[in-house]
């Protein structure tokens, strides 16, 4: 994942927020909180993880499937942008 270096700080921040969310879920379960509260926290955590996955997939597409020297109107770049939109629509 060397190509992720550019986005490393952003990804690490996302992971730290996820860690905090999981710890909050753990505390809620330990404290016998309402099921609805635990489910709300778990759903929020799942959304955050999906966002993280979407970012890594986008970075992968941009770094490994596209030629950085290609012009903006290159059909492959347009196809990659469409694929990224689809990934984000399903994950985020």
N, C-alpha and C positions, 0 to 999 in steps of 0.2 A: 504494500500500500504506500510506496514511496511517493507516488503522485499526490497523495492526500496532504503532504507537507504544507501546501498553500492554505489548506482549510483546517489544519490540525487544531488550532486554538478554538475555532468554532465547534468542531466535532467534539473536542474534549469538554467544552462547556455544556454541550447537549448531554454527554454521558454523565457528567456530574449532576445535572438536573435530574436525569433518570435515576441515578443512584439515590438522590434525596427523595424522589417519589416512591421508590421501592421501600426505602427505610420508613417512610410515612405509612405505607400500606402495612408493613410489618408491625409498627407501633399500634395501628388501628386494630389489627387482629389480636395482638397481645392484650389490648385494653378492652376486648370484646365490644368494639364499636358496632353500630348498626350495619347490617348487610348492605344497605343502600349506600352508606358512606364508603365502605370498603370497595364496593363495585364502582362507584364514581371515581375513586382514586386509581383503581386498576385500569379503568377505561382511559383515564387521562394519561397514565403511564404507557399504555399501549399506543396511544396517539403520538406520544413523544418518541417512542421507539420507531414507529412507522416513519416519522419525520427524519430521524437519524438514518434509517435505511434508505429513504428517498434521496437524501443528500449524498450518501456514499455511491449509490447507483448513478446519480447524475454526474458526479465527479469521474466515475469509471468511464461512462459513455464519452464525456468530453475529452478525457485524457487518452483513452485507448482506441476509440472508434473514429475519431475525427483527426484530420490533418490540420494542425494549427495554422499552416500556411494557406489553407484553402480559403477562397473568398467567401464572404457572408452569404452570397446567393448560391453557393454550392448545394446541389440537391441532397448530398449526404448530410450536410449540416442541417438543412431543413428537416430531413427525416429524423435526425437525432433529436432536434428540438421537439418534434412531435412525439417521439418516444418518451422523452423526459416529461412532457406534459401528461402523457398517459400514466406513467409511473407515479407522478405526484397526485394525479386524480384518484388512483386506486389506493395509495398509501397514506395520503395526508388528508 
